[in-house]
């Protein structure tokens, strides 16, 4: 995810993200869920979204809104067309959180003792930090109440205007009430989620909701443990800053505390508990997406020179132990965005407790690997996201498990996996067709042909606007050693499905990618009963980012939401069954980012900046909300 100056418009997007994942009550039976899904699909025959025009006035460019409609054709012959609308829930700066009797902003991070973390950057004007970057959300029903778990990814700058390094991130639990007649959602109360037992939370990006009613978060851009051993490095600075902010003790800094998948549960009293799943591997977790068997998962690994991973849990609905694999990409085409086959390399099997025990021993990078400065016999040359340079590494005796799960990308590259993906982000699943979809936000850098590189598995033409790829899921797969993979949903082939179009020069609104095509896809979600893939943009190539609806059958692409200039559309989630209502959740963060760098002539750029400041402010807040107007359970009767 981009880290940029965020404007008040963020609030609208955040609301959408907050609705992001609705999980059924843990007491609901499978048969009840299947009954509802069958009832819903029996009613709806097809849907068609109209495509709204891109914003062209200052008034529209600084707000979050939809100008789209949805036409629903039911199996009983009824046809209904309804306008879509955006409903905001709250801004990240809104003081809705009760923290030990004090009302604080939704996006304020807390330390290990539960105290708000203070920004002292302006002398004599201390204030609490407030994130301008709400991201993923899950909606979960427990004990008859509805809750939203929301990520607050980072804060762009402090009050003095300085960039921030190592600020702990946070999540907020918000109870929401639903109007039974209209479906409108309102905030009841909110509180911060405690991460003390897992050493705090590092850069939570996207997330997902499990079918058993928990939230899977993420920790993106894991700190480089090799660089951390150099006290002059940026990694050392970031992790020690984190420890100072969070624990009040720099000696507790450890890069291996971060880069994992946290799972958050809510009990019947509305109390949360947190675990980190160390057996799922450590890398730049964008999102962990479970597949239909509830034991196989694939991941987004955000950054450059990243890797595709697959995790197969020992038991369904239990992520405490499993086997981790890394993919080798065998390119089959460079046309139409690209295509390739996937081979899976087994990295190892572990339990959460086994990996945690290695971390708790104080294991360092230098305990796991020997290093060389140049090509050396017995050392493997690799290049990954962790380091900008080629590394020459050798595993120390007995440290294979530590390497596989604490340095998953480095170890995978040493075994031959492809570490050349770039900005690999959101994932969605189409259960009916055994397909998954994954966003490659920017197809450049390590995805291009790189003569002289360590490996060059991916050799695609540059497409800065990126593409959304389709993945085929198959049964009866074997790994590269010939051993069977215990999953019916192994990714086997992938191809670009929805591709962007780079422009040779900016248009009058400053866009450097075609405005009527997706640019830099990021958040993805799929609605099974609407047969629609939803795509949210994280684009510096579009002056205003959009949310899109793509009909898998007709291949029609429709723009359905516009977020404030410079903002990113995050937290996308199709909520198909929320007490007889349906929502499309979608956040926005960092509105106003990079506005000063845009070449805009269609409107007065100075007036546009002023309008942004007046609307919600630049780099001050983000927003949480949802798209309304989607067909409810009973609307076809």
C-alpha positions as CSV (number, residue, x, y, z in Angstrom):
1,X,0.0,0.0,0.0
2,X,1.2,3.5,-0.7
3,X,2.1,5.7,2.2
4,X,1.1,9.2,1.3
5,X,-0.5,12.4,2.5
6,X,-4.1,11.7,3.3
7,X,-7.1,14.0,3.1
8,X,-10.3,14.0,5.0
9,X,-12.1,12.2,2.2
10,X,-10.5,9.0,3.6
11,X,-13.5,8.8,5.8
12,X,-15.8,7.7,3.2
13,X,-13.6,4.9,2.0
14,X,-12.9,3.7,5.5
15,X,-16.5,3.2,6.1
16,X,-16.7,0.9,3.2
17,X,-13.7,-1.1,4.4
18,X,-15.2,-1.4,7.8
19,X,-18.0,-3.4,6.3
20,X,-15.4,-5.4,4.5
21,X,-15.9,-8.9,5.8
22,X,-19.2,-10.2,7.2
23,X,-18.8,-13.4,9.1
24,X,-21.8,-15.6,10.1
25,X,-22.6,-16.0,13.7
26,X,-20.5,-18.9,15.0
27,X,-23.7,-20.5,16.2
28,X,-25.3,-20.5,12.8
29,X,-25.4,-24.0,11.2
30,X,-23.9,-24.9,7.8
31,X,-27.3,-25.9,6.7
32,X,-28.8,-22.5,7.5
33,X,-26.1,-20.8,5.5
34,X,-26.5,-23.1,2.6
35,X,-30.3,-22.6,2.7
36,X,-29.8,-18.8,2.5
37,X,-27.3,-19.0,-0.3
38,X,-29.5,-21.3,-2.3
39,X,-32.5,-19.0,-1.7
40,X,-30.5,-15.9,-2.8
41,X,-29.2,-17.5,-6.0
42,X,-32.6,-18.9,-6.8
43,X,-34.0,-15.4,-6.8
44,X,-31.3,-13.5,-8.7
45,X,-30.8,-14.5,-12.3
46,X,-28.3,-11.8,-13.3
47,X,-27.1,-8.4,-12.4
48,X,-25.7,-5.5,-14.5
49,X,-23.9,-2.5,-13.1
50,X,-23.9,0.7,-15.1
51,X,-20.6,2.5,-15.4
52,X,-20.5,6.0,-13.9
53,X,-18.6,8.8,-15.5
54,X,-15.3,9.8,-14.0
55,X,-15.4,13.0,-11.9
56,X,-14.8,16.1,-14.0
57,X,-15.5,19.0,-11.6
58,X,-13.7,20.0,-8.4
59,X,-16.8,19.3,-6.4
60,X,-16.8,15.7,-7.5
61,X,-13.1,15.2,-7.4
62,X,-12.9,15.8,-3.7
63,X,-15.7,13.5,-2.5
64,X,-16.5,9.8,-2.3
65,X,-19.6,9.0,-4.3
66,X,-21.3,6.6,-6.7
67,X,-23.1,7.6,-10.0
68,X,-23.8,4.0,-10.9
69,X,-26.9,1.8,-10.8
70,X,-27.5,-1.9,-10.5
71,X,-30.1,-3.7,-12.7
72,X,-31.2,-7.0,-11.2
73,X,-33.1,-9.6,-13.2
74,X,-34.8,-12.2,-11.0
75,X,-35.7,-15.7,-11.9
76,X,-39.4,-14.9,-11.5
77,X,-39.1,-12.4,-14.4
78,X,-39.0,-9.2,-12.3
79,X,-36.4,-6.6,-13.3
80,X,-35.4,-3.8,-10.9
81,X,-32.9,-1.0,-11.3
82,X,-31.6,0.9,-8.3
83,X,-29.1,3.7,-7.9
84,X,-26.0,3.0,-5.8
85,X,-25.0,5.4,-3.0
86,X,-22.1,5.7,-0.7
87,X,-22.8,5.8,3.1
88,X,-20.0,6.8,5.5
89,X,-19.8,5.4,9.0
90,X,-16.9,7.4,10.6
91,X,-13.6,9.0,9.9
92,X,-10.4,7.7,11.5
93,X,-10.1,11.0,13.3
94,X,-13.6,10.7,14.9
95,X,-13.5,10.2,18.6
96,X,-15.6,7.0,18.8
97,X,-13.3,4.8,20.9
98,X,-13.7,4.4,24.6
99,X,-10.2,3.8,25.9
100,X,-10.2,3.5,29.7
101,X,-12.9,6.1,30.0
102,X,-11.3,8.5,27.6
103,X,-12.8,9.0,24.1
104,X,-10.1,8.9,21.5
105,X,-10.0,8.8,17.7
106,X,-10.7,5.5,15.9
107,X,-7.3,5.6,14.2
108,X,-5.2,6.3,17.4
109,X,-2.6,3.6,18.1
110,X,-2.0,2.3,21.7
111,X,1.1,1.0,23.4
112,X,1.5,-2.3,25.3
113,X,-0.1,-0.8,28.4
114,X,-3.2,0.4,26.4
115,X,-2.2,4.0,26.5
116,X,-2.6,6.2,23.4
117,X,0.7,6.9,21.7
118,X,1.7,10.6,21.8
119,X,3.1,12.7,19.0
120,X,5.6,15.1,20.6
121,X,7.0,16.4,17.3
122,X,5.7,20.0,17.9
123,X,7.2,21.5,21.0
124,X,4.7,22.1,23.8
125,X,1.9,20.8,21.6
126,X,1.6,17.0,22.3
127,X,-1.3,15.1,20.8
128,X,-2.2,11.6,20.1
129,X,-1.2,10.1,16.7
130,X,-4.1,9.4,14.4
131,X,-3.7,7.1,11.3
132,X,-4.9,8.5,8.0
133,X,-4.9,5.0,6.5
134,X,-7.8,2.8,7.4
135,X,-7.5,-0.4,5.5
136,X,-9.1,-3.9,5.8
137,X,-12.2,-4.6,7.8
138,X,-14.3,-7.6,8.8
139,X,-17.9,-7.6,9.8
140,X,-18.6,-10.4,12.3
141,X,-21.8,-11.4,14.0
142,X,-21.4,-12.8,17.5
143,X,-24.0,-13.2,20.2
144,X,-26.6,-11.4,18.1
145,X,-24.4,-8.3,17.8
146,X,-22.6,-7.0,14.7
147,X,-18.9,-5.9,15.0
148,X,-16.4,-4.4,12.6
149,X,-12.7,-5.0,12.9
150,X,-10.8,-2.3,11.2
151,X,-7.1,-1.9,10.3
152,X,-5.2,1.4,10.7
153,X,-2.2,0.7,8.5
154,X,0.1,3.7,9.4
155,X,0.2,7.4,9.9
156,X,1.8,9.3,7.0
157,X,3.5,12.2,8.8
158,X,3.7,13.6,12.4
159,X,2.3,17.0,13.4
160,X,5.6,18.7,12.4
161,X,5.3,17.3,8.9
162,X,8.1,14.7,9.2
163,X,7.8,11.2,7.9
164,X,7.3,8.6,10.6
165,X,9.4,5.5,11.1
166,X,8.4,2.6,13.3
167,X,5.1,3.8,14.7
168,X,3.0,0.9,15.9
169,X,-0.2,0.2,14.0
170,X,-3.6,-0.7,15.4
171,X,-7.0,-2.3,14.9
172,X,-10.3,-1.1,16.3
173,X,-13.4,-3.1,17.2
174,X,-16.6,-1.2,16.4
175,X,-20.0,-2.5,17.4
176,X,-22.6,-1.3,14.8
177,X,-26.4,-1.2,14.9
178,X,-28.5,-2.0,11.8
179,X,-31.9,-0.3,11.0
180,X,-34.1,-3.3,10.3
181,X,-36.2,-1.5,7.7
182,X,-33.5,0.3,5.7
183,X,-30.4,-1.7,6.5
184,X,-28.6,1.6,7.5
185,X,-25.6,1.0,9.8
186,X,-24.6,3.3,12.7
187,X,-21.9,3.2,15.3
188,X,-22.8,1.9,18.7
189,X,-19.4,2.0,20.4
190,X,-15.8,1.1,19.7
191,X,-12.6,0.1,21.5
192,X,-9.0,-0.7,20.5
193,X,-7.8,-4.3,20.2
194,X,-4.9,-5.4,22.5
195,X,-1.8,-6.8,20.7
196,X,0.5,-6.9,23.8
197,X,0.6,-10.7,23.9
198,X,2.0,-10.8,20.3
199,X,4.5,-7.9,20.8
200,X,2.3,-5.4,19.0
201,X,1.2,-4.9,15.4
202,X,3.3,-4.0,12.4
203,X,1.8,-2.3,9.3
204,X,-1.6,-4.2,8.9
205,X,-2.5,-3.9,5.2
206,X,-5.3,-6.0,3.7
207,X,-7.2,-8.8,5.4
208,X,-9.9,-11.4,5.1
209,X,-12.7,-13.0,7.1
210,X,-12.9,-16.7,7.8
211,X,-16.0,-18.8,7.5
212,X,-15.7,-19.6,11.2
213,X,-16.1,-16.0,12.2
214,X,-12.6,-14.7,12.8
215,X,-10.5,-11.9,11.2
216,X,-7.2,-12.6,9.4
217,X,-5.0,-9.5,9.4
218,X,-1.6,-8.9,8.0
219,X,1.8,-7.4,8.7
220,X,3.2,-5.9,5.5
221,X,6.8,-4.9,4.6
222,X,8.4,-7.0,7.3
223,X,11.6,-5.4,8.7
224,X,14.9,-6.9,7.2
225,X,16.5,-9.0,10.0
226,X,19.8,-9.0,8.2
227,X,20.0,-5.2,8.0
228,X,18.7,-4.9,11.6
229,X,22.1,-6.3,12.8
230,X,23.7,-3.0,11.5
231,X,22.7,-0.3,14.0
232,X,23.1,2.4,11.3
233,X,20.4,0.8,9.0
234,X,16.9,2.0,8.5
235,X,15.6,-1.4,9.6
236,X,17.4,-1.0,13.0
237,X,15.9,2.5,13.3
238,X,12.4,1.4,12.5
239,X,12.3,-1.6,14.8
240,X,13.9,0.2,17.7
241,X,11.6,3.1,17.2
242,X,8.7,0.7,17.3
243,X,10.0,-0.9,20.6
244,X,10.4,2.5,22.1
245,X,6.9,3.7,21.2
246,X,5.2,0.4,22.1
247,X,7.1,-1.1,25.0
248,X,9.0,2.0,26.2
249,X,12.1,-0.2,25.9
250,X,14.4,-0.3,22.9
251,X,16.0,-3.4,24.2
252,X,12.9,-5.4,23.2
253,X,13.4,-4.6,19.5
254,X,13.2,-7.8,17.4
255,X,12.5,-7.8,13.7
256,X,11.3,-11.4,13.9
257,X,8.3,-10.3,16.0
258,X,6.8,-8.9,12.8
259,X,5.8,-10.0,9.3
260,X,3.1,-12.6,10.2
261,X,-0.7,-13.3,10.0
262,X,-2.6,-12.3,13.1
263,X,-6.0,-13.9,13.7
264,X,-8.5,-12.0,15.8
265,X,-11.5,-13.7,17.6
266,X,-14.4,-12.1,19.3
267,X,-16.3,-13.9,22.1
268,X,-20.0,-13.6,23.1
269,X,-19.2,-10.7,25.4
270,X,-17.5,-8.7,22.6
271,X,-14.0,-9.2,24.0
272,X,-11.2,-9.9,21.5
273,X,-8.2,-12.3,21.6
274,X,-5.2,-12.3,19.2
275,X,-2.8,-14.9,18.0
276,X,-0.1,-14.7,15.3
277,X,0.3,-17.7,13.0
278,X,4.0,-18.2,12.7
279,X,3.5,-21.4,10.7
280,X,2.2,-19.4,7.7
281,X,5.6,-17.9,7.1
282,X,7.2,-14.5,7.3
283,X,7.2,-12.1,4.4
284,X,5.3,-8.9,3.3
285,X,1.8,-10.1,4.1
286,X,-0.6,-8.2,2.0
287,X,-3.5,-10.6,2.7
288,X,-4.0,-14.3,3.5
289,X,-6.9,-15.7,1.5
290,X,-8.4,-19.0,2.4
291,X,-9.7,-21.3,-0.3
292,X,-13.0,-23.2,-0.2
293,X,-11.6,-26.1,1.9
294,X,-10.8,-23.8,4.8
295,X,-7.3,-25.2,5.0
296,X,-5.5,-24.0,1.9
297,X,-4.5,-20.4,1.6
298,X,-2.6,-18.2,-0.8
299,X,-1.1,-14.8,-0.1
300,X,-0.3,-11.4,-1.5
301,X,3.4,-10.5,-1.0
302,X,3.6,-6.8,-1.6
303,X,6.8,-5.1,-2.8
304,X,9.4,-5.8,-5.5
305,X,11.1,-9.2,-6.0
306,X,8.4,-10.9,-4.1
307,X,7.1,-14.5,-4.1
308,X,3.9,-16.5,-4.3
309,X,3.2,-18.7,-1.3
310,X,0.7,-21.4,-0.5
311,X,-0.1,-22.8,3.0
312,X,-1.9,-26.0,3.6
313,X,-3.1,-26.4,7.2
314,X,-3.1,-29.8,8.9
315,X,-6.8,-29.4,9.8
316,X,-9.6,-27.3,8.3
317,X,-10.4,-24.1,10.3
318,X,-7.2,-24.4,12.3
319,X,-4.2,-22.4,11.2
320,X,-1.9,-23.3,14.1
321,X,0.1,-26.0,12.1
322,X,0.7,-26.6,8.4
323,X,2.9,-26.9,5.4
324,X,4.3,-23.9,3.5
325,X,5.1,-23.9,-0.2
326,X,6.6,-21.4,-2.6
327,X,5.9,-21.2,-6.3
328,X,8.1,-21.4,-9.3
329,X,6.6,-19.4,-12.2
330,X,7.0,-21.0,-15.7
331,X,6.1,-18.3,-18.2
332,X,4.0,-19.5,-21.1
333,X,3.2,-16.1,-22.7
334,X,4.1,-12.5,-22.7
335,X,1.0,-11.4,-24.6
336,X,-2.1,-9.8,-23.2
337,X,-0.5,-9.1,-19.8
338,X,1.2,-12.5,-19.5
339,X,0.5,-16.1,-18.5
340,X,2.3,-19.0,-16.8
341,X,2.2,-22.3,-15.0
342,X,3.0,-22.8,-11.3
343,X,5.2,-25.5,-9.7
344,X,5.2,-25.7,-5.9
345,X,8.3,-26.2,-3.8
346,X,7.9,-27.4,-0.3
347,X,9.6,-25.2,2.3
348,X,8.6,-27.2,5.3
349,X,6.1,-28.1,8.0
350,X,5.8,-26.3,11.3
351,X,3.5,-25.5,14.2
352,X,3.0,-21.9,15.5
353,X,4.6,-23.0,18.8
354,X,7.7,-24.4,17.1
355,X,8.5,-21.2,15.2
356,X,7.6,-19.0,18.2
357,X,10.1,-21.0,20.3
358,X,12.9,-20.3,17.8
359,X,12.0,-16.6,17.9
360,X,11.8,-16.4,21.7
361,X,15.3,-17.9,21.9
362,X,16.5,-14.6,20.4
363,X,17.5,-16.2,17.1
364,X,19.1,-13.7,14.7
365,X,19.6,-13.7,11.0
366,X,23.3,-14.5,11.5
367,X,22.3,-17.5,13.5
368,X,20.4,-18.9,10.5
369,X,22.7,-18.0,7.5
370,X,26.3,-17.7,6.5
371,X,26.9,-14.9,4.1
372,X,29.4,-14.0,1.4
373,X,30.1,-10.8,-0.4
374,X,30.6,-12.3,-3.9
375,X,30.0,-15.6,-5.7
376,X,31.4,-18.3,-3.5
377,X,31.3,-22.1,-3.7
378,X,28.6,-23.5,-1.5
379,X,26.6,-20.3,-1.4
380,X,23.4,-19.6,-3.3
381,X,22.9,-16.3,-5.1
382,X,19.4,-14.8,-4.6
383,X,17.6,-11.5,-5.0
384,X,14.5,-10.8,-3.0
385,X,12.4,-8.0,-1.5
386,X,14.4,-8.2,1.7
387,X,17.5,-6.7,0.1
388,X,18.0,-4.5,-2.9
389,X,21.3,-6.3,-3.7
390,X,22.1,-9.8,-4.8
391,X,22.8,-11.9,-1.6
392,X,25.1,-15.0,-1.3
393,X,23.7,-17.2,1.4
394,X,24.3,-20.6,3.0
395,X,22.0,-22.3,5.6
396,X,23.8,-23.1,8.8
397,X,23.4,-26.7,10.0
398,X,20.0,-27.5,11.6
399,X,18.5,-24.1,10.8
400,X,16.3,-25.2,7.9
401,X,13.0,-24.7,9.8
402,X,14.1,-21.3,11.0
403,X,15.0,-20.3,7.5
404,X,11.7,-21.7,6.0
405,X,9.4,-19.9,8.4
406,X,11.3,-16.8,9.5
407,X,13.0,-16.0,6.2
408,X,10.5,-17.6,3.9
409,X,11.3,-15.6,0.8
410,X,15.1,-16.0,1.1
411,X,14.8,-19.7,1.7
412,X,12.3,-20.2,-1.1
413,X,14.6,-18.4,-3.5
414,X,17.5,-20.6,-2.4
415,X,15.4,-23.7,-3.3
416,X,14.5,-22.3,-6.8
417,X,11.2,-20.4,-6.2
418,X,10.5,-17.3,-8.3
419,X,11.1,-14.1,-6.4
420,X,10.3,-11.7,-9.3
421,X,6.7,-10.7,-8.7
422,X,6.1,-7.0,-8.2
423,X,3.3,-5.4,-6.1
424,X,1.4,-8.6,-5.7
425,X,-1.6,-7.5,-3.6
426,X,-5.3,-8.4,-3.2
427,X,-6.8,-11.9,-3.7
428,X,-10.4,-13.1,-4.3
429,X,-12.0,-16.5,-4.7
430,X,-14.7,-17.7,-7.1
431,X,-15.8,-20.9,-5.5
432,X,-18.2,-22.1,-8.2
433,X,-15.6,-22.0,-11.0
434,X,-12.5,-23.0,-8.9
435,X,-10.8,-19.8,-9.7
436,X,-8.9,-17.2,-7.7
437,X,-7.9,-13.7,-8.7
438,X,-4.8,-11.8,-7.7
439,X,-3.8,-8.2,-8.3
440,X,-0.4,-7.3,-9.8
441,X,-0.6,-3.6,-9.2
442,X,2.4,-2.5,-11.2
443,X,3.9,-4.9,-13.8
444,X,7.3,-3.4,-13.9
445,X,10.7,-3.7,-12.1
446,X,11.4,-7.4,-11.3
447,X,8.6,-8.6,-13.7
448,X,10.5,-7.3,-16.7
449,X,13.3,-9.1,-18.6
450,X,16.4,-8.5,-16.6
451,X,19.6,-9.6,-18.5
452,X,22.3,-10.7,-16.1
453,X,19.9,-11.2,-13.2
454,X,20.2,-14.2,-10.8
455,X,17.1,-15.7,-12.3
456,X,14.7,-14.3,-14.9
457,X,11.6,-16.5,-14.7
458,X,9.3,-13.5,-15.4
459,X,9.9,-11.6,-18.6
460,X,6.9,-9.4,-19.4
461,X,6.5,-6.1,-21.2
462,X,6.3,-3.1,-18.9
463,X,2.8,-2.2,-17.9
464,X,2.9,0.3,-15.1
465,X,-0.9,0.3,-14.7
466,X,-0.8,-3.4,-13.8
467,X,-3.2,-6.2,-14.3
468,X,-5.6,-8.5,-12.4
469,X,-4.7,-12.1,-12.9
470,X,-6.9,-15.3,-12.9
471,X,-5.6,-18.4,-11.2
472,X,-6.9,-22.0,-11.9
473,X,-7.3,-24.2,-8.8
474,X,-6.9,-28.0,-9.3
475,X,-6.9,-31.2,-7.3
476,X,-4.3,-34.1,-7.3
477,X,-1.2,-31.9,-7.4
478,X,2.3,-32.9,-6.5
479,X,5.2,-30.7,-5.4
480,X,8.5,-30.5,-7.2
481,X,9.8,-33.5,-5.2
482,X,6.9,-35.6,-6.5
483,X,5.0,-35.7,-3.1
484,X,1.3,-35.2,-3.1
485,X,-0.1,-31.8,-1.9
486,X,-3.0,-32.3,0.6
487,X,-5.3,-29.9,-1.1
488,X,-8.1,-29.8,-3.7
489,X,-7.3,-26.2,-4.5
490,X,-3.7,-25.9,-5.7
491,X,-3.0,-22.9,-8.0
492,X,-1.8,-24.5,-11.3
493,X,-2.0,-21.8,-14.0
494,X,-2.4,-18.1,-14.1
495,X,-3.0,-15.4,-16.7
496,X,-3.7,-11.7,-16.8
497,X,-7.4,-11.2,-17.2
498,X,-8.1,-7.4,-16.8
499,X,-5.2,-5.2,-17.9
500,X,-4.5,-1.5,-17.6
501,X,-3.4,0.9,-20.4
502,X,-0.4,3.2,-19.8
503,X,-0.6,6.6,-21.5
504,X,2.3,8.1,-23.3
505,X,1.6,11.5,-21.7
506,X,-0.7,12.8,-19.0
507,X,-4.3,13.8,-19.9
508,X,-5.9,17.1,-18.8
509,X,-6.7,15.6,-15.4
510,X,-3.2,14.4,-14.8
511,X,-4.0,10.7,-15.4
512,X,-1.1,8.7,-16.8
513,X,-3.2,5.6,-17.4
514,X,-6.4,5.2,-19.4
515,X,-9.3,6.4,-17.2
516,X,-11.9,3.9,-18.5
517,X,-9.7,0.9,-17.6
518,X,-8.5,-0.3,-14.2
519,X,-5.1,1.1,-13.2
520,X,-3.1,-0.5,-10.4
521,X,-5.6,-2.9,-9.0
522,X,-5.1,-3.6,-5.3
523,X,-8.1,-4.7,-3.2
524,X,-10.2,-7.5,-4.7
525,X,-13.3,-9.3,-3.6
526,X,-15.8,-11.7,-5.3
527,X,-19.6,-12.0,-4.8
528,X,-20.6,-15.6,-5.7
529,X,-24.3,-14.9,-6.1
530,X,-23.8,-11.7,-8.1
531,X,-21.0,-13.4,-10.1
532,X,-19.1,-10.2,-9.9
533,X,-15.4,-9.4,-9.2
534,X,-15.0,-6.1,-7.4
535,X,-11.7,-4.2,-7.8
536,X,-10.3,-1.3,-5.8
537,X,-7.4,0.8,-7.1
538,X,-4.2,2.0,-5.4
539,X,-3.0,4.1,-8.3
540,X,-0.8,7.2,-8.6
541,X,-1.6,6.9,-12.4
542,X,-5.3,7.8,-11.8
543,X,-5.8,11.2,-10.2
544,X,-9.0,9.9,-8.7
545,X,-9.0,6.2,-7.8
546,X,-12.1,4.0,-8.5
547,X,-13.9,0.9,-7.4
548,X,-14.9,-1.3,-10.4
549,X,-17.4,-4.2,-10.9
550,X,-16.4,-6.9,-13.4
551,X,-19.0,-9.4,-14.6
552,X,-17.1,-12.7,-15.0
553,X,-19.6,-14.0,-17.5
554,X,-20.2,-11.0,-19.8
555,X,-16.8,-9.5,-19.1
556,X,-18.4,-6.1,-18.7
557,X,-16.3,-3.6,-16.6
558,X,-18.2,-0.9,-14.7
559,X,-16.9,2.0,-12.6
560,X,-19.1,2.1,-9.6
561,X,-17.3,4.4,-7.0
562,X,-14.9,7.3,-7.1
563,X,-12.9,8.3,-4.1
564,X,-11.2,11.7,-3.3
565,X,-8.3,12.9,-5.4
566,X,-5.1,11.2,-4.3
567,X,-6.9,8.6,-2.1
568,X,-6.6,4.9,-2.3
569,X,-9.6,2.6,-2.4
570,X,-9.1,0.0,0.4
571,X,-11.1,-2.4,2.5
572,X,-13.2,-3.8,-0.3
573,X,-15.6,-6.6,0.7
574,X,-18.8,-7.9,-0.7
575,X,-21.1,-8.6,2.2
576,X,-23.9,-10.8,0.7
577,X,-25.8,-11.7,3.9
578,X,-25.9,-9.3,6.8
579,X,-29.3,-9.7,8.5
580,X,-31.3,-9.5,5.2
581,X,-29.1,-6.7,3.8
582,X,-26.3,-6.6,1.3
583,X,-23.3,-4.1,1.3
584,X,-20.2,-3.5,-0.6
585,X,-17.6,-2.2,1.8
586,X,-14.8,0.0,0.6
587,X,-12.4,2.4,2.5
588,X,-10.2,5.1,1.3
589,X,-7.0,6.4,2.7
590,X,-4.4,9.2,2.3
591,X,-6.6,11.5,0.2
592,X,-4.7,14.3,-1.4
593,X,-1.6,12.3,-1.9
594,X,0.8,13.4,-4.6
595,X,-1.7,16.1,-5.7
596,X,1.1,18.7,-5.9
597,X,2.9,16.5,-8.5
598,X,0.0,16.2,-10.9
599,X,-0.1,18.0,-14.2
600,X,-3.7,19.1,-14.1
601,X,-5.1,21.7,-16.6
602,X,-8.8,20.6,-16.8
603,X,-9.6,22.4,-13.5
604,X,-7.8,25.0,-11.4
605,X,-5.2,23.0,-9.5
606,X,-4.9,25.6,-6.7
607,X,-8.7,25.6,-6.1
608,X,-8.7,21.8,-6.2
609,X,-6.1,21.7,-3.3
610,X,-8.1,24.3,-1.3
611,X,-11.3,22.3,-1.8
612,X,-9.5,19.1,-0.5
613,X,-8.3,21.0,2.6
614,X,-11.8,22.2,3.3
615,X,-13.5,18.9,2.6
616,X,-11.6,16.7,5.1
617,X,-8.0,18.0,5.1
618,X,-4.9,16.6,3.6
619,X,-3.1,13.8,5.5
620,X,-5.4,14.2,8.4
621,X,-7.9,11.3,8.3
622,X,-9.3,8.3,6.5
623,X,-12.9,7.2,6.2
624,X,-15.0,4.0,6.7
625,X,-18.3,3.4,4.8
626,X,-20.2,1.2,2.4
627,X,-22.1,1.2,-0.9
628,X,-25.9,0.9,-0.5
629,X,-28.5,0.1,-3.1
630,X,-27.6,-3.5,-3.7
631,X,-30.4,-6.1,-3.8
632,X,-31.5,-7.4,-0.4
633,X,-32.6,-11.0,0.4
634,X,-36.3,-10.4,-0.2
635,X,-36.1,-7.8,-3.0
636,X,-37.1,-10.3,-5.7
637,X,-40.4,-11.2,-4.2
